[in-house]
Amino acid sequence: MKKRQLSPNFLTMLLKGAYYNVLKMVQEDDTVDMEMRGESVIIYYRGGKLFELYENGTLVTLDDQYGTTQTVLSIDNIIQYSQEAKHLIDRYQTTVKRNLGEKEISQRIVQENNYSPYSIDTDYFIVDMEFNDGKQFDLVALKWEATKTAHQTKKCTLALLETKQGYKTLRSSKVNPGLNRHYSDYMEFVQSDDIKDFKNDMLEIFKQKCILGLINGINGENDNLNVDTNTKFQLSEDIEFVVILASYKQASRNLANELKEIPKDNCCKFSQSSFMGYGLYSGYMLNFEQFSFIL
């Protein structure tokens, strides 16, 4: 499995080296998000790639579908470029796609649980977005409950999150990876030989995000929430699979039909919102029995 954590050299260049302007922009703008890809970092806006920075200094602009900026992308003019690039993504979302896509919903979940003033009170931190290594998952999260005991003992669990918007995306078909297909991918992935490397990589990425100041409230005044490269977590053997449903039409039978094809075990959970927010809490993760009751 290809590691997604950054090298010590890349981390240093972001913290206090040639790439500090990129990190500073992300720290000061919670509408963007930085995700690690091993040899590069991708800066996302509304779920779309704003730009990508490689460790060797190569910069890749936003995807062609959004258009081209007049400003040439460079480290020195990263703010000016990003303002133009954001406008292009906004225009695309408004005039072409015209809907709040699953990728944008995923980034809003990242924003609420990592960057917001209330992220330290949620029970999940987002470690990675758009994970793709043979199997694809929208989000990878670290469940580290917001209790004094959990903060002291550093007991935590990894979770694979899948976001589904509307009712049409739920049914599995040859062209659509529905809920059943995602659950099958999850079962195959957690039983693969790569799972140990995956766990170690995700923990290191979480530590690096904390060091880079990308998890609000960590590495502050609370000694229990100081995280560095030497921090030891007690990571559970289990990995959760969490389904996040957005704007689902309850009159549809797609969800009920798809659930019939998924084993009714404790591995699969369904996230319920906390008073309309995007914060993720362990108490709002419903198992099959609880979820079926509210349908």
Order of alpha helices (4+ residues) and beta strands (2+ residues): alpha-alpha-beta-beta-beta-beta-alpha-alpha-beta-beta-alpha-beta-alpha-alpha-beta-alpha-beta-beta-alpha
